[in-house]
Amino acid sequence: MEWSDRGIILNVRPHGETSAIVDVLTPEQGRHAGLVRGGRSRNLRPVLQPGNEVSLTWRARLADHLGQFALEPDQLHAGLIMEDRLALAGLNAACALALNALPEREAHPAVYEGFRVFLHALADRDIWPALYVRWEAGLLSDLGYGLDVSQCAVTGQLDELTHVSPRTGRAVCREEAEPYAAKLLALPPFMTGQGVIEAGDILTGLALTGYFLERRVLWPVDRPLPEARQRLIAELEKDGRG
């Protein structure tokens, strides 16, 4: 068995004295693991970092075997943000969530492409936090639990959408939401493509996507939201960019 693809490194685990087991996200093969011989060597350590993009080939005798990766670096994002605590927290959160939420060996090309867009924006703090929230929303959608924020679930109107029902994931307009606001989830305007991002909107968006990720995606497989995501929230609060 053999295939070749592009990939984003999600996680690296030591294996033996010199090798590593590497989890990658690819457009055609989905989340996939493989053994990298010599993965702990001086030459490969800078390449085998979460967030780096690589070209890779996977080989195994049978399809259900772990298999081995042969890989080459494409774009090494991790080294560029090592001094940026906030960007590093965002990268770690995205890698951890993809690792925990995506089924193994199931293709999700839209999730992969959204991850790449997020990666290439990590140098700009004014852009990537909103992209990260939208990527989480896209992840939900690709897994079959998408939020419907296109119109009010009650009236059908397209504007003044301020909340989401925790039961249905559908948007509710301001007037209809007001009597039940305490039971609904706040919807920041940027997630509907309206308005500029205001203070608190990123954290509001993360609370919204986190609610559905936790209950619809992770709890059924007995997993919590990754600690790396909580660290991202803490860093956003510390940086005043929530």
Buried (B, 14 or more C-beta within 10 A) or exposed (E): EEBBBBBBBBBBEEBEEEBBBBBBBBBEBBBBBBBBBEBBBEEBEEBBBBBBBBEBBBBBEEEEEEBBBEBEBBBBBBEEBEEBEBBBBBBBBBBBBBBBBBEEEEBBEBBBEBBBBBBBBBEEBEBBBBBBBBBBBBBBBBBEBBBEBEBBBBEEBEEBBBBBBEEEBBBBBBEBBEEEEEEBBBBBBBBBEEEEBEEEBBBBBBBBBBBBBBEBBBEEEEEEBBEBBBBBBEBBEEEEBB
